[in-house]
Amino acid sequence: MAHTGEKPFESDQCGTAFLEKSALERYVTTHNEEKLFACDRCDQAFSHKSDLKQHTVTHTGEKRFQCNLCDTTLSEKSSLKQHIMTHTGEKPFKCELCDAAFSRKTALKYHVMIHTGEKPFECDLCDAAFSKKAALKRHVVTHAEEKPFKCDQCDSSFSEKSALKYHVMTHTGEKPFKCDLCDAAFTSSSALKYHVRAHTGEKPFKCELCDAALSTKSDLKYHVMTHTGEKPFKCGLCDAAFSRNTALKCHVRTHTGEKPFKCNLCSGAFSTKGNLNFHMMTHTGKKPFKCDICNAAFSLKTGLKYHVMTHTGEKPFKCDLCDAAFSRKYDLKGHMMTHSGEMPFNCDLCDAGFLKKSTLKNHVMTHTGEKPFQCDLCNAAFSLKSNLKQHAVVHSGEKPFHCDLCDAAFTSKAALKYHKMAHTGEKPFKCDLCVAAFSRKNYLKQHMVTHSGE
């Protein structure tokens, strides 16, 4: 709370809020006393000069209490005390129902409500209920759609001052919260907290419907929707629906073509910040996620995750209509279209249709002749980056894909795959008109001519 500025203890008589319950109790007694000390900047008045002095800090922004362990300064001594615990790791308030511990008694109080399900603060306009009054206050704004906090640098507006503060950092680039375990930095302490769990592997939020464990409460909330099928965020331009508002926002950009995230090193523009971050690694070559089983490295953690499945053989996403199984949900979705015959991405220059937008993009290059990927060692150029990568092996002579059944080695994974079929006898491409079967799709295609006479 020292970082967020949340003050959970509010006076029922005037709404003034405090960090500590004891401070609220002292303040309540002042309602019955004469208030001789008036603030010259607002309508507040106080019975003690010291209270006026402390109140004035809310106007001046003065932060008199300096942390001797970092550069942080705070306006209240109690806030400094709580802040120091972020350095010492001291968490004296223990939960009796689980292993959680907290630096503040109020944080423990709200945590216990997770166990009891208690939500004493109810919305008068809908059925929503909350464990914190501040959370109710934030929720009520969603009914009024009031966003009083305006950004000076763009058209964005926010319902909370704290949200504006974090938004401004997207303009300034300021990221004051640094990770001690890597070079990552963040605009908020909560984002840093969640990031650190990527290092520690901590996943404190358990799903009651399966064995899944998540690192954040919001991730658990969205995970539960995969069980319930709930998708409350609907697209106004098509039938798509999503479990997250951010996913809907990104989806809408596929209709509008908006790509607000620009690369400062080239002309690239992207619809999501994640795609921009991924793209930036093509400039830096950075691949921080290493495989423990082989020498492969990846720019994204998800890339490593799916790669590991090639070692383990794990394919958790199974087709309900055939025996096919996939390591990625996205691949299963594409496979399902082979049953339905759906081809959502159509070429404007011919009648071709494709399952994936990326495949359509590559196909269009066969019309335009565009070959943006140039070889540095010869004049060869390619429409696909993967083809350039495979071509580069011609110069290096490298054959990184080795058969584990013989001494053969190959320049591409696909070539190794087809080679292994010579060992196993596998012929997955079957003719619908006779008993013939083939190890490659193009062999089947050539065979079909014998039936059609083309």
C-alpha positions in Angstrom: 0.0 0.0 0.0 3.0 2.3 0.5 3.6 2.2 -3.3 -0.1 2.2 -4.4 -1.1 5.0 -2.1 -4.2 3.0 -1.0 -5.7 4.2 2.2 -8.3 1.6 3.3 -9.5 3.3 6.6 -12.1 6.0 5.8 -14.1 8.2 8.1 -17.9 7.7 7.9 -18.5 11.3 8.6 -16.3 13.1 6.0 -14.7 10.4 3.9 -11.1 11.3 4.9 -8.9 8.2 4.5 -5.9 6.9 6.3 -3.2 4.2 6.0 -3.6 3.0 9.6 -6.7 2.2 11.7 -5.1 4.0 14.7 -4.8 7.2 12.6 -8.5 7.0 11.7 -9.4 6.5 15.4 -7.4 9.6 16.4 -9.0 11.6 13.6 -12.6 10.6 14.4 -12.2 12.3 17.8 -11.5 15.6 16.1 -15.1 15.7 14.7 -16.2 16.6 18.2 -13.5 19.2 18.7 -13.3 22.8 17.6 -11.3 23.1 14.4 -9.2 26.3 14.6 -6.6 25.4 12.0 -8.0 25.8 8.5 -6.2 24.8 5.3 -5.8 27.8 3.0 -5.9 25.5 -0.1 -9.1 23.6 0.4 -12.1 23.5 2.8 -10.5 21.2 5.4 -10.0 22.3 9.0 -8.3 20.7 11.9 -8.3 20.8 15.7 -4.5 20.3 15.9 -1.8 22.3 14.1 0.2 19.1 13.6 -2.7 17.6 11.7 -2.9 20.6 9.4 0.8 20.4 8.8 0.5 16.7 7.8 -2.5 17.5 5.6 -0.6 20.3 3.8 1.8 17.6 2.4 -1.1 16.3 0.2 -1.1 19.7 -1.6 2.7 20.3 -1.7 3.7 16.8 -2.5 6.5 17.1 0.1 8.1 13.9 1.1 10.1 14.4 4.2 10.9 10.8 5.1 13.8 9.4 3.2 14.6 5.6 3.0 18.2 5.0 4.0 18.3 1.8 1.8 17.2 3.4 -1.5 16.2 6.8 -3.0 12.5 6.5 -2.1 11.0 9.4 -0.1 7.6 9.3 1.5 5.2 11.8 3.0 4.3 9.9 6.2 6.5 8.1 8.7 4.2 5.1 8.8 4.6 4.8 5.1 8.4 4.7 5.5 8.1 2.0 8.1 6.1 -0.2 5.7 8.4 0.6 2.8 11.5 -0.5 4.7 9.9 -4.0 5.0 10.1 -4.3 1.2 13.9 -4.2 1.7 14.1 -6.4 4.8 11.5 -8.9 3.7 9.9 -8.7 7.1 6.3 -10.1 7.1 5.2 -10.3 10.7 1.5 -10.9 10.0 0.9 -14.6 9.3 -2.3 -16.2 7.9 -3.6 -19.1 10.0 -5.2 -20.8 7.1 -2.3 -20.9 4.7 1.5 -20.1 4.5 0.9 -16.5 3.4 2.6 -13.7 5.4 2.3 -9.9 5.1 4.1 -6.7 6.2 0.8 -5.0 7.0 -2.1 -6.1 9.3 -4.6 -4.7 6.8 -3.1 -6.8 4.0 -3.6 -9.9 6.1 -7.2 -8.8 6.8 -8.0 -8.6 3.1 -6.1 -11.8 2.4 -8.2 -13.8 4.9 -11.3 -12.7 3.0 -10.0 -14.8 0.1 -10.5 -17.9 2.3 -13.8 -16.8 3.9 -15.2 -15.3 0.7 -16.3 -12.3 2.6 -17.1 -9.2 0.5 -18.7 -6.6 2.7 -18.7 -3.7 0.2 -21.6 -4.1 -2.2 -22.5 -2.0 -5.3 -25.9 -0.3 -5.2 -26.2 -0.4 -9.0 -25.4 -4.1 -9.7 -24.7 -7.4 -7.9 -21.0 -6.8 -7.6 -19.4 -7.1 -4.2 -15.8 -6.4 -3.0 -13.5 -7.1 0.0 -12.1 -3.6 -0.1 -13.9 -0.2 -0.1 -11.4 1.1 -2.5 -12.2 -1.6 -5.0 -15.9 -0.8 -4.8 -15.1 2.9 -5.4 -13.2 1.9 -8.5 -16.0 -0.3 -9.7 -18.7 2.4 -9.3 -16.8 4.5 -11.8 -17.4 1.9 -14.4 -21.2 2.6 -14.2 -20.7 6.3 -14.5 -18.0 5.9 -17.2 -16.4 9.0 -15.6 -12.8 9.4 -16.4 -11.7 12.6 -14.8 -7.9 12.1 -15.1 -6.7 13.3 -18.5 -3.3 12.6 -20.1 -1.5 15.8 -21.2 0.4 14.0 -24.0 -2.4 12.1 -25.7 -6.2 11.7 -25.7 -6.3 9.0 -23.0 -8.3 9.5 -19.8 -8.7 7.4 -16.7 -11.0 6.8 -13.8 -8.1 6.7 -11.3 -5.2 8.9 -10.7 -2.9 5.9 -10.2 -3.8 4.6 -13.7 -2.9 7.9 -15.3 0.4 7.9 -13.4 1.3 4.5 -14.9 0.0 5.5 -18.3 2.3 8.6 -18.4 5.3 6.3 -17.9 4.5 4.8 -21.4 5.3 8.2 -22.8 8.4 8.9 -20.6 9.7 5.4 -20.7 10.2 5.5 -16.9 10.4 2.1 -15.3 11.5 2.6 -11.6 11.0 -0.9 -10.4 14.1 -3.0 -11.3 14.4 -6.8 -11.1 17.4 -8.0 -9.0 17.7 -11.2 -11.0 17.8 -9.9 -14.6 17.7 -6.6 -16.5 13.9 -6.3 -16.6 12.3 -3.1 -15.3 8.6 -2.2 -14.7 6.3 0.8 -14.2 4.7 -0.7 -11.1 5.7 -2.8 -8.1 3.0 -5.3 -8.7 4.3 -6.0 -12.3 7.8 -6.5 -10.8 6.3 -8.9 -8.2 4.6 -11.0 -10.9 7.8 -11.0 -13.0 9.9 -12.3 -10.1 7.7 -15.3 -10.0 8.9 -16.2 -13.5 12.4 -16.6 -11.9 11.2 -18.4 -8.7 8.5 -20.5 -10.4 6.1 -19.5 -7.6 2.4 -20.1 -8.6 0.4 -19.5 -5.4 -3.1 -19.4 -7.1 -4.5 -22.9 -7.4 -7.5 -24.0 -9.6 -10.2 -25.9 -7.8 -11.3 -27.6 -11.0 -8.0 -29.1 -12.2 -4.3 -29.3 -11.1 -3.3 -26.0 -12.7 -1.5 -23.3 -10.6 -1.1 -19.7 -11.7 1.3 -16.9 -10.7 -1.4 -14.2 -10.5 -5.0 -14.0 -9.3 -6.1 -12.5 -12.6 -4.6 -15.4 -14.5 -6.5 -17.8 -12.3 -9.7 -15.9 -13.0 -9.2 -16.2 -16.7 -8.1 -19.9 -16.4 -11.3 -20.8 -14.7 -13.2 -19.4 -17.7 -11.5 -22.2 -19.8 -13.6 -24.6 -17.7 -16.8 -22.6 -17.7 -16.5 -21.4 -21.3 -17.4 -17.9 -20.2 -16.5 -15.2 -22.7 -18.1 -12.0 -21.6 -16.3 -9.6 -24.0 -18.1 -9.6 -27.4 -16.9 -8.1 -30.6 -19.3 -5.6 -32.1 -18.0 -6.3 -35.7 -18.3 -10.1 -35.8 -19.4 -13.1 -33.6 -16.0 -13.4 -31.8 -16.1 -13.4 -28.0 -13.2 -13.4 -25.5 -12.6 -14.0 -21.8 -10.3 -10.9 -21.5 -11.0 -7.3 -22.5 -7.4 -7.0 -23.7 -7.9 -9.9 -26.1 -11.0 -8.2 -27.5 -9.1 -5.0 -27.9 -6.4 -6.8 -29.9 -9.0 -8.7 -32.0 -10.8 -5.4 -33.0 -7.5 -4.3 -34.6 -7.8 -7.2 -37.0 -10.9 -5.4 -38.3 -9.6 -1.8 -38.2 -6.0 -2.7 -39.3 -4.7 -0.5 -36.4 -1.0 -1.1 -35.5 -0.1 1.4 -32.8 3.1 -0.2 -31.7 6.0 1.1 -33.9 9.5 -0.2 -34.2 12.1 2.6 -33.8 14.7 0.6 -35.8 12.7 -0.1 -38.9 9.3 0.5 -40.5 7.7 -2.4 -38.7 4.3 -1.7 -36.9 2.3 -4.1 -34.8 -1.1 -4.5 -33.3 0.1 -5.7 -29.9 3.1 -4.7 -27.7 4.0 -8.4 -27.3 4.5 -8.7 -31.1 6.6 -5.6 -31.1 8.8 -7.0 -28.3 9.1 -10.2 -30.2 10.0 -8.3 -33.4 12.7 -6.3 -31.6 14.6 -9.5 -30.9 15.0 -9.9 -34.6 17.2 -6.8 -34.4 19.1 -7.7 -31.3 19.3 -11.5 -31.9 18.6 -12.0 -28.2 17.3 -15.4 -27.3 17.2 -15.6 -23.6 15.3 -18.9 -23.2 17.6 -21.9 -23.5 16.6 -25.6 -23.9 18.1 -27.8 -21.1 18.1 -30.9 -23.5 19.7 -29.4 -26.6 21.4 -26.2 -27.8 18.2 -24.6 -29.0 17.5 -21.0 -27.8 14.3 -18.9 -28.2 13.3 -15.3 -27.9 10.0 -16.2 -26.3 9.3 -18.4 -23.3 6.3 -20.0 -25.2 8.7 -20.9 -28.0 10.9 -22.8 -25.5 7.8 -24.5 -24.0 6.6 -25.8 -27.4 10.1 -26.8 -28.3 10.5 -28.9 -25.2 7.4 -30.9 -26.3 9.4 -32.0 -29.4 11.7 -33.8 -26.9 8.9 -35.2 -24.6 6.4 -36.0 -27.4 3.7 -34.3 -25.4 0.6 -33.3 -27.4 -2.1 -32.2 -25.0 -4.5 -30.8 -27.6 -6.5 -33.7 -29.2 -8.9 -33.6 -32.2 -12.5 -34.9 -31.4 -13.0 -36.0 -35.0 -9.8 -38.0 -35.7 -6.7 -39.3 -33.9 -4.6 -36.1 -34.5 -3.0 -34.4 -31.5 -1.0 -31.2 -31.2 1.4 -29.5 -28.8 -0.3 -26.1 -29.4 -4.0 -25.1 -29.2 -3.5 -22.9 -32.2 -2.4 -25.8 -34.3 -5.5 -27.8 -33.3 -7.7 -24.9 -34.3 -6.1 -24.8 -37.7 -6.4 -28.6 -38.0 -10.2 -28.5 -37.2 -10.6 -26.3 -40.3 -9.4 -29.3 -42.4 -12.5 -31.1 -41.3 -14.9 -28.2 -41.8 -13.3 -27.1 -45.0 -13.2 -23.5 -43.7 -10.6 -21.2 -45.4 -11.1 -17.8 -43.7 -8.2 -16.1 -45.5 -8.8 -15.5 -49.2 -6.5 -14.2 -51.9 -7.7 -11.0 -53.7 -5.7 -11.9 -56.8 -6.9 -15.5 -57.3 -9.4 -18.0 -55.9 -7.0 -19.5 -53.3 -8.0 -19.7 -49.7 -5.9 -20.4 -46.6 -6.2 -21.5 -43.0 -3.7 -19.0 -41.8 -3.2 -15.3 -42.5 0.6 -15.9 -42.6 0.1 -18.5 -45.3 -2.0 -16.0 -47.3 0.7 -13.4 -46.9 3.4 -15.8 -48.3 1.1 -16.8 -51.1 0.5 -13.2 -52.2 4.3 -13.0 -52.8 3.9 -15.6 -55.6 1.8 -13.0 -57.4 4.0 -10.0 -56.6 7.3 -11.8 -56.9 8.5 -10.1 -53.7 11.5 -11.8 -52.1 12.5 -9.6 -49.1 15.0 -12.1 -47.6 18.5 -11.7 -49.3 21.5 -14.0 -48.9 24.6 -12.2 -47.7 26.9 -14.6 -49.5 25.3 -14.8 -53.0 22.5 -13.2 -55.0 19.8 -15.6 -53.9 16.6 -14.1 -52.5 13.6 -15.7 -50.9 10.0 -14.9 -50.0 10.3 -16.7 -46.6 12.9 -16.3 -43.9 12.8 -20.0 -43.2 13.8 -20.6 -46.9 16.8 -18.2 -46.5 17.8 -20.0 -43.3 17.7 -23.4 -45.1 19.6 -21.9 -48.1 22.4 -20.7 -45.8 23.3 -24.3 -45.1 24.4 -24.7 -48.7 27.2 -22.3 -48.0 28.1 -23.6 -44.5 27.7 -27.3 -45.3 26.0 -27.7 -41.9 23.6 -30.6 -41.4 22.2 -30.1 -37.9 19.4 -32.6 -38.1 20.7 -36.1 -37.3 18.9 -39.4 -37.7 18.9 -41.4 -34.4 18.4 -44.7 -36.4 21.4 -44.4 -38.7 24.3 -42.0 -39.5 22.4 -39.8 -42.0 22.2 -36.1 -41.4 20.2 -33.4 -43.1 20.0 -29.6 -43.7 16.3 -29.4 -42.7 14.0 -30.9 -40.2 11.5 -31.8 -42.9 14.1 -33.8 -44.8 14.9 -35.7 -41.6 11.2 -36.4 -41.0 10.8 -37.9 -44.5 14.0 -39.9 -44.1 12.8 -41.5 -40.9 9.7 -42.8 -42.8 12.1 -45.0 -44.8 13.0 -46.6 -41.5 9.5 -46.8 -40.1 7.6 -47.5 -43.4 5.1 -44.8 -42.4 3.0 -43.5 -45.3 0.5 -41.1 -43.9 -0.8 -39.8 -47.2 -3.5 -42.2 -48.5 -5.3 -42.2 -51.8 -9.1 -42.1 -51.5 -9.6 -44.0 -54.8 -7.2 -47.0 -54.4 -5.0 -48.6 -51.8 -1.9 -46.5 -52.6 -0.2 -44.6 -49.8 2.8 -42.2 -49.7 5.3 -40.7 -47.4 4.9 -37.2 -48.9 1.9 -35.1 -49.9 3.4 -34.2 -53.3 3.8 -37.9 -54.1 0.1 -38.4 -53.5 -0.7 -35.4 -55.6 1.4 -36.8 -58.5 -0.4 -40.2 -58.0 -3.8 -38.6 -58.2 -3.1 -37.6 -61.8 -3.1 -41.3 -62.8 -6.7 -41.4 -61.8 -7.8 -38.1 -63.3 -5.8 -38.5 -66.5 -4.8 -34.8 -66.3 
